[in-house]
Amino acid sequence: MIKNILKQSLRSLKKQKGYVFINIMGLSIGLACSLIITLFVIHQLSYDNYHEKKDRIFRLVLDGKIGEQEVLASYTASVIGPTMKNDFPEVESFCRMNTFGETIVKNEDNIFKYQGLCRG
């Protein structure tokens, strides 16, 4: 039976080369896209898995309008962290991340310079 199916498939391949090529290319492109999407989703879901309390970590984003321009960004004003900790008892701690250049931290006479600082 398998021998007959292979014979029929080879005959079809010889008669309709373009049609078979389109079907095989469509199948391979679909499988490749599915694999890439699956790998992307697995990678996105793997963030923060090493934290013990990963279900309690949140990221605050800016979603609003400034003038006529809509803004969706991952940065907010620097006072948001301390304000949320003071006003909302659910907020246990906060961390401000700075990836834009150098951050200078002063403590009395001591001056520290950091690249990509996370503080809170």
C-alpha positions as CSV (number, residue, x, y, z in Angstrom):
1,M,0.0,0.0,0.0
2,I,2.8,2.4,0.9
3,K,4.4,1.5,-2.4
4,N,1.3,2.6,-4.3
5,I,1.1,5.8,-2.4
6,L,4.7,6.6,-3.3
7,K,4.1,5.8,-6.9
8,Q,1.1,8.1,-7.0
9,S,3.0,10.9,-5.3
10,L,5.9,10.6,-7.8
11,R,3.5,10.7,-10.7
12,S,1.8,13.7,-9.3
13,L,5.2,15.4,-8.7
14,K,6.2,14.8,-12.3
15,K,2.9,16.1,-13.7
16,Q,2.3,19.1,-11.4
17,K,5.8,20.4,-10.4
18,G,4.7,23.9,-9.7
19,Y,1.7,22.9,-7.5
20,V,3.8,20.5,-5.5
21,F,6.6,23.1,-5.0
22,I,4.1,25.7,-3.8
23,N,2.6,23.2,-1.3
24,I,6.0,22.1,0.0
25,M,7.2,25.7,0.4
26,G,4.0,26.7,2.1
27,L,4.3,23.8,4.5
28,S,8.0,24.5,5.3
29,I,7.4,28.3,5.8
30,G,4.5,27.5,8.1
31,L,6.5,25.1,10.2
32,A,9.5,27.5,10.4
33,C,7.2,30.4,11.5
34,S,5.5,28.2,14.1
35,L,8.9,27.2,15.4
36,I,10.1,30.8,15.6
37,I,6.9,31.9,17.4
38,T,7.2,29.1,19.9
39,L,10.8,29.8,20.7
40,F,9.9,33.5,21.1
41,V,7.1,32.7,23.5
42,I,9.2,30.3,25.5
43,H,11.9,33.0,25.8
44,Q,9.5,35.7,26.9
45,L,7.9,33.4,29.6
46,S,11.4,32.5,31.0
47,Y,12.1,36.0,32.4
48,D,12.3,36.3,36.2
49,N,12.0,32.5,36.7
50,Y,15.0,32.6,39.1
51,H,13.2,34.9,41.6
52,E,11.5,33.2,44.6
53,K,8.6,35.7,44.5
54,K,8.4,36.2,40.7
55,D,4.6,36.5,40.8
56,R,5.0,39.7,42.9
57,I,7.3,41.6,40.4
58,F,5.7,44.3,38.3
59,R,7.0,46.8,35.8
60,L,5.5,50.3,35.6
61,V,5.2,51.9,32.1
62,L,4.1,55.2,30.9
63,D,1.0,55.1,28.7
64,G,-0.5,58.5,27.9
65,K,-0.6,61.6,25.9
66,I,1.9,64.5,25.9
67,G,0.3,67.2,23.9
68,E,-1.1,65.5,20.8
69,Q,1.5,62.7,20.8
70,E,0.6,59.3,22.3
71,V,3.4,57.9,24.5
72,L,4.0,54.2,25.4
73,A,7.4,53.9,27.1
74,S,9.1,51.9,29.8
75,Y,10.3,55.0,31.7
76,T,8.5,57.2,34.2
77,A,9.3,60.1,36.5
78,S,11.8,59.4,39.2
79,V,9.4,60.3,42.0
80,I,6.9,57.5,41.0
81,G,8.8,54.8,43.0
82,P,8.9,56.6,46.4
83,T,5.4,58.0,45.9
84,M,3.9,54.6,45.2
85,K,5.7,53.0,48.2
86,N,4.3,55.8,50.5
87,D,0.7,55.9,49.1
88,F,0.1,52.2,48.4
89,P,0.6,49.6,51.1
90,E,0.8,46.8,48.5
91,V,4.1,48.2,47.2
92,E,6.8,46.6,49.3
93,S,9.8,48.0,47.5
94,F,10.8,49.6,44.2
95,C,13.8,49.8,41.9
96,R,14.6,52.6,39.5
97,M,16.6,51.6,36.5
98,N,18.7,54.0,34.5
99,T,20.2,52.8,31.3
100,F,20.8,56.2,29.8
101,G,24.4,57.0,30.4
102,E,26.1,57.6,33.7
103,T,24.4,58.0,37.1
104,I,26.1,60.0,39.9
105,V,25.3,59.1,43.5
106,K,26.5,61.4,46.3
107,N,26.6,60.5,50.0
108,E,28.2,63.3,52.0
109,D,31.6,63.7,50.5
110,N,31.6,60.4,48.7
111,I,30.8,60.4,45.0
112,F,30.0,57.2,43.0
113,K,29.5,56.9,39.3
114,Y,27.5,54.0,37.8
115,Q,26.6,52.8,34.4
116,G,23.1,51.1,34.1
117,L,22.2,51.7,37.8
118,C,19.3,49.9,39.6
119,R,18.5,51.5,42.9
120,G,15.6,51.7,45.2
